[in-house]
């Protein structure tokens, strides 16, 4: 009897040790996986923000801190309205926030505020994690600073404006011809010179017969 008890105890001890090793292995793998995920997020060029179901910051990556000027410690634990929300943009951001809460994951073009007060345009791409019952566990979003793109767009608009004015002053028109579509693309001044309504569709044959 004593021998059987000892064998049972040894088997139980071995099973317990095996379970401990398995737990230790799984814990190590989980930590490595979490570190790997965190390293990926921190290496992103775009900002990345993780919030709980109530919109309270759980974590942000380095790019988001650099983008806004707020370090991680200044944001974690802070709920809406977040310090990088400009007062004049509260309504727009809140609407986007509510859509995300409803599971509508559009890309939102918004304006954020740096710690020094400077405003800058962003594209926010939100998403969520839910449990098996459909309850929101985590909200997260990538945030892209589009200041440079906006500057390029503004420069293009200004150049188009100055070209239009220069053509009006000099009565000089310009045009392009799309060989594939057989379409002429005229500036407003070219239409004016030929006495045609601006934007009227033109082909090469129509132009020849003007």
N, C-alpha and C positions, 0 to 999 in steps of 0.2 A: 504493500500500500504506500509506504513511504517513498519507494522508488518511483511509483506512478505519479505521486504528488510532485516529486522533484522534477520529473520529466515534463509534467504539465506547467510547472513554474518556469522551467527553462524555455519551453516553447512560447509561453506568454511573454517572457522577457525578450526573447528574440523577435517576436512579432511587434512588441512595443518599440524596440530599437529600430526595427525596419520602418515602422511608421514614423518615428522621429526623423530618420534619415530622409524619408520621402517628403515630410513636411519641410525639413531644412532645404532640400533640393528645390521644391516648388517655391518656397519663399525667396530663395536666391534667384530663381528664374524670373519670378514676378518683379523683384527689385531691378534686375537687369533689363527687363522689358520696359518698366516704368522709366528707367534712366535713358534707355534708347529712345523712347517716345519723347521724353523731355528734351533730349539732345537735338532731336529732329526739329521740334518746335522752336527751340532757342536758335537754331541755325537758319531759320526762315528769314528771308529778306523782308517779307511783309509782317505786319504786326499780327499777333495772335492773342486772343483774350478768352479766358475760361471763367464762366459765372455759374453760380448755383441757380436753382429754380426760381429764386426771388430776384435774380439779377445782381447779386452781390459778387464782387470779384473774388475768385479763388486763386487765379494765377494769370500772369501776363508774360510774354516773352521779351527778350532784350530789345527787339526791333520796335515793339509797341512803346516801351519805356523811352527809347530814343526819339521816337516819333512825337510823343506827347510832352516829353520833358519830365514826366512823373516816374520815379523809380517804383519798383515792385512793392516796396513796403508802404508807399503812399497810396496804393490802389487796393491791395488785398484787404478784404473785409469791408470795403466801401460799396454801398448800394446806390441805386439811382436816386436823384440825378448825379451822374458821375462828374468829377471835377473837370473833365475834358469836354463836357457838353457846354457850348456857348449858350448863354441865357436866351438869346434871340432865336436859337435853334431848338429849344426844348420841345416845342410842339411837333416839329418834323421828326425829331429823333424818337419821341415818345410814340408816335404813330408807327414808325418802323419797329420799335420795340414790341408794341402790341401785336403787330402782324406776325413777328417771330414767335411770340407766345402762343399764337393760334396755329402755329405750324406752317405758316406761309413764308417760305425761304427764298424770297427775291433778293437780288443784289440791290443795295440801297446806296444812292449817291447822297452823302451828307457832308456837313461841315463840322469839324472838330476844333478844339481850342488847345493850344500848347500852354504849358505852365506859365510862360511869359505873356500870355494873352493873345498871341498871334493866332489867327484863324487859318485853317488849311482844309482843302477838300479831300474827301476819302471815298472809297468804295468799300462798303461793309458787306461781307458774305456770311450770313449766320447759319447755324444748324443746331440740332439738339440731340441728346442721348436720352432714351426712355427705358424704363424697366419693362418687365413682361406684362405688367398691367396697364402700360401706356402712360404711366406717370413720368413727368420730366425729371430727370436726374441732374443733367448738366446742360447749360447753354454755352455755345462757343462760337467764335467768329474770327475770320481773317480780315484784316484791315489794310487796305492799300492806299498809300498817300499818292494822290494823282495831281499834286501841285504842278509838276513839270509838264504833264500832259495838258493841263488847263492853260498853262503859259503858252505852249505851242499853239493850241487852238485859238487863243486870243491874238497871238501874233499873226496867224493866218487870216483871221477876220480883219485885222487892221490892214494887212497888206492888200487884201481884196478891196477894202474900202478905198485905200489910196490909189490903187490901180483904176478903180472905177472913176474916181474924181479926176485923175490925170487924163483919162480917155475923154471925159466930158469936156474938160478945158481945151484939149487939143483936137477935139473931134476925130479921135483915132479909135477905131474898133479893132478887136482881135477875135479869132475864132479857132476852133479845132474841128477836125473831120474824123469821125469814127468809121473806119473802113469796113469793119465787120457789120455794124448796124446801119451803115449808109446814112449817118446822121451828122448834121452840122451843129456845132455847139458855139453859139455866139454870145458875146458880152452884150449888156444892155445898150451900150453906145453903138455897136454894130447894127442892132435892130433899129435904133433911132436914125442912123445914117440912111438906111434903106427904107425908112418909113413903115416899118412893120411893128406889130405888137410884140412887146418883149415876152420871150418865153414860147412864142409860137413854134411848133415843131417844123424842122426844116430838113430836107434831103438835098443831096447834090443836084438832082434833077430840078427840084423846085427853085434852087438858087440860080441855075442857068436860065430859067424862064422868068426870073424877076425883071 
